[in-house]
Amino acid sequence: MVRKESTTSMRLPPQHQGLEVKIPSFFRCPISLNVMRSPVSLCTGVTYDRASIQRWLDSGNNTCPATMLPLPSTDLVPNLTLRSLIAHWSASAASSSPAAGSVGSGAGPSPACLVRQVASSDADPSTALRALAAYLSDDDVDEFEKNTLVGAGGAAETVASVLRRKGEQQISVEGAEAAVRVLAATVALDGIEDANKKRVAAGLAADASASAASLARVLRGGSGLEARIDAARLVEFLLANAAGEAKEAIAESSELVGELIRLVGPVDEKGSLDMKAVDTGLSCLATISRSRRAARAEAAVAVLWAVCHKYKDRRAADAAAASEGGLTRLLLLLQSGCSPAARQMALELLKIYKVNAKSCLAGYDSKTTHIMPF
């Protein structure tokens, strides 16, 4: 049978604890009587909080707790409409409450308060951004609450606006890195709805050039490899979800391309490579190469270098060496004023071509001065 609880003992969401909040009855889980965090429906049409109904089913019950009817299926279907209604109600109740700035007693600023701190132009948002990044990365925080913060709470647009700041208001590299962590975590979380993830792209695309400059700064001066990888993932996400001039501004950023190429290179003096960095950088460069003609040569070199030189794929190396015009393109790239990283990759790729002076000249029919790689 359904467990009965009095409304006075009902557990409210953290931002409402200690407050008298009028809660619509259909927002409550029939089992726990708490506000549902992740409402799901059984085949009987009754909606429960996912955690409560899952415990019921895991206990060996095969009936609907509200109707006691047998369940031909125990599939749980997310009730997205109810979830959205609860999210809007929760955000509204939090913003109208004078106590919404704190969670419990002595627990520090609430996530909603942190978002307001980030939005303030009078304060350095770095500390608040780091706290938001920790909140979104905390596995103990319900993903429904994270989704509410990103969407109805306006966190996506607010944090994205930080990366668009220019001139005297431009955020520090440390602050930009913290903002990137927040947005990268947002787009990576399974519990964040796609519509809310796209808020991130829309916020960055509002001034794509400024966003690209901030992302390049993190790629260049981030405190660690993880920060640089997060920035690259955010670039790829933005390219996949932006359009028109915004997408072009990102793809045409030579600063971004240069930093992404550096990301797939050695990470120390010994020439060690980080697999995650290489994979992320190459994936992002491949996305850029589909959007920007000028970047295709450098991006193609980076991909070919990773397969032939890093992974030492013999078949790929043989295919590259046998390709018509491959040597010519590499030599032309070396003369094009490419980035140092791309130049080094091209030089290493030239070694797979077992050529002598005669074959080199035969395959290199441009009118420019000949360059011998060795």
N, C-alpha and C positions, 0 to 999 in steps of 0.2 A: 504494500500500500504506500501511497505517497506520504512522505514525512511531513508533519504539520509543524509550523513554527509561527510564533506571534510576530507581528510586524515590528514590534518594539525591539526584538532581538535580531531583526533582519540585518545582515551585513551589507553595507553600501559600498560602492566603489570608493577607493582611497580618497579621491578628492572631495567626497561628500561625507566622510566620516565625521561625526560630531555635529552634523547639521540636520535640521528638519527639512527634508526634501520630499516633495509630493511625487511619488513614483507611479506612473501608469501601471495598472495591474498586469497588463499583458507583457510588460517588460520583465516580469518576475518568472524565474524558472519554477515550474510546478513542483519540483522535487525539493530544491533548497530554499525557495522563496527569495533568493537573491536576484539582483539585476543580472540578466544574462550577459555574459561576455562574448560567447561564441554560440549564438542560437542555431540549433539544428533541428530538423523535423524528422519524425519517424513516418513510416508508411501509413500510420493511422491519422496523420495530419496534425498531431500535437507537437508543439515545439518545446524543446528543453535546452538548458545550457549543456554544451558538449561534455564538459567534465562530469557533470552530474549523471547524465544518461549513460555515459560510458562506464561509470562505476556500477550503475544498475545492471547493465548488460554483462559486465565482467564478473559480476557476482553470480552469474548463472541464470538470471531471469530472462524469460523469453516472452514477456507480456509488456504491453504499454502501461507504465505506472499510473497514468491518469485514467485510462478506460478499462484497464485490466484485460484487454482483448489480446489474444495470441498474435505474435508477430510473424508473418510469413517471411519477412525480410528485416534484417537489423541494420540496413544501410542508413547512414545519417546524411541528410541533405541540408547543406547550409541554407539558412533562411536569410538571404541577403537583404531583402526589404526590411525585415525587422531589425536586422543588424544596423542598417543605415539609420533607421529611426532612433534606435538607442544611442547611436553615435552622436546624432544631432542634439538629442535631448541632453546627453551627458555634457557636451561642449557648452550648451546654453546654460545649464545649471551651474557649471564650473565658473563661467565668465561672469555670471550675475551674483555669485556668492562672494561676500567680503572675505571669507576664509579660504578662497580658492588659491591663494598664493602659497599655501603650505600643505604638506601631506602629513597628517598626524601631528604629533607633538615632537618638536626637535628633529624632524627628519629632513630639514632643509627645504629649499624651493621646490615646488611641484614642477613637472615638465611644462605645464602651461605658463608658469611664471618664468621659466628659463627661456621660453620662446619670446616672451615679452622683453626680457633682458637683451636678447639677441637683436630684436627689432629696434631697440633704443640706439639712437645715433650718438648719445652722450657717453656711452660706456664701451670699454673694450669687451667684445663679445666672446673672447677666446675661452674664458673660464666656463661660461654658460654653454658654449658649443661643446666643450669637452664633456660636460655633464650630460648633455643631450646624447652625445655619441655613446657614452657609457650606458645610458638608459635604453637606447635602442639595441645595444649589443647584449643586454642582460637577458639571459635565457629564462630567468625567473619572472620576468615581466610578461603579462599576458599580451599576446600579439594583437588582440582586439583593441587594447588600450593604446598600443603603438600606432595602429591604423587610425584610431580616432585622433591622435595627436597630429599625425601627418596630414590628415584630411581636414576634418572640421576644426582642428586646432591651428591650422595654418602654418605648421612647422616647415613644410616643403618650400613654400614660397618665401617664407621669412629667411630661412637659411640660404636658399639660392640667391637671394638679394645681396647677401653679404659678399659673395664672390663677384658680384657685379660692381662693387664699389670702386671708384676711380679717384685719382688725384689725391688730395689731402685726406680723404675719407677711406682710401684703400687700406684694407685690412693687412695685418702682418702675415708673414709666411706661416707662423705658428697658428694664427687664427684661420687662415685659409685651409691649412691642413686639417684643423678640427672640423671646419665646415664640410670639407670633402669626406671626412670620416662619417659624418652624420648622413650626408646624401648617399654615399656609397652603401651604407648599411640599409638605408631606406629602400633602395632599388633592389637589394639582394634578398630582403626578407620575404619569405613565402606568404606570411600573414598580411602583408600590405597589398591592398587591392590595386589592380592595374591602373585604375583611374587616378588613384593617389600617387602612384609611381610616376605617372605622366605629368603630375604637377611639378615634379622635380625638373623634368626636361623643359616644361613651359617656363618655369622660373629662370632657368639658365639661358634659355633662348631669347628672353626679353632683351638681353644685350649680349649676344653671343661672342662678340669680340672681346669684351671685358671678361666674360666667363672663361674664354680660351686662355687669356693672359694669366688669370689666376690659377687655372689648372696647370699651365706650363710652369708657373712658379713653384707649385707643389712638386711637380715631376722633377724639377731641377734642384730644389732646396729642401725637400721633405726630410724630416728627421730620421727616417728609416725607409727600408725597401717596401714595407707594407703600405706606407702612406703614398708612395709613388705608384704602386700597383692599384690602389684605390682610385687615384686620380685617372689612371689609364682606363680603368673600367667605367668611370663616369664619363669620360670622353666618348667611349664606344656606345654607352647607353644614350648619350645626347645625340650622337650621329644617327642612331637607329630610330629616334623619336622626334627629331627636329625636321624641318623642311624649309625649302626656299633659301632665303638669304642667310638665315641662322645656320643652317646646315653647311652652306658654302663657306661662311665665316670660320667655322670650326675646321673644316677640311682644308681650307687655304692657309691655315696658320703654320707658317714654316717653323715657328718656334716650337709648336706642339710636335710636329713631325720629327724635328731634331731630337727632342727629349725622349720621344717614344723609341727612336732608333737607339739612343743611348741606353734605354731601359733593357733592351734585349742583348746588350753587350756585357762584357766581363764586369763583375762586381768587386773585384779586388785585384791586387798586383799580380796574383798568381794566374789570372785569367779565368777564375771560377765563374760559372754561370748559375743563375738561379732559375730553375725550371718554371716556377710560377710567373716570374717576371718575364721570361722569354715568351711563354705561351700568351700571357696577357698582352704584352707589347706587340707581338706578331698579329694577334687577332685584331687589335685596334688599328694597326697599320693596314691590314687587309681591308678593313672597313673604310678607312680613309682613301685607300687606293681606288675603291669603287666610286668615290665621290669627287675625287680631285685628280685631274690628269697630271698636273705638275708633280704630284707626290708618287705617282705610280712607279717610276723608275727606282727611287730609293726604297719604297715599300717592297717592290719585287725583289730587289737585292737582299733586303733583310730576310724575307721569307726563304729565298734560295740559299742564302748563307746558313740559316738555321738548319735546313734539311741536309745540305751537303757537308757543311763544315762542323756544325755542333753535333748533330745526330749521326754524322758520318754514314749516311745512307748511300751505299755504293751504286745502287741502281739509279738513284736520283742524280748522283755525280756524273755517271756515264751518260745519262740522258741530257744533262746540261751541256756536257762537253760536245755532244753530237748535235746539239741544236743549231740550226742555221741562223747565223747572225748574232748568236749569244756573245761571242768574243767582241764583236764590233760594238754592241750596246754597252758592255762593261767599259771598254776603252773610252767611249764617248762620255759615259758617266764620270769617269775620272777627270775629264777635261771640262766638265760642266760647272765646277765650283760647288760640288756637293758637300755635305757636312763631313767633318773628319771621321765620324763613325761609319758613314756610308762608304767613304773612301777606303777605310781599312777593310771593310767587308768585301768590297770589290776586289781589292788586291789579293785577299785570301782566296776568293773565288777564281781568280785568274790562274791560280796554281793547279786547278783541276784540268785546265786545257793543256794537253801535251802537244804544244806547238813549237815549231822552229820559226826562224825569221821569215822563211818563205811562205808558210801557211798563214802566218800572222798577217803578212802584207796582202796576201790573196783575199783574206776574209775582211780586210779593213780598207774599204774603198772610198772613205770620205776624203774630202779635200783638205782636211786639217792636218796639222803636224802630227807625225806618227809618235806614239808613246810606246816604248817597250817596257813591259812590266818587270823584267828581270835584268 
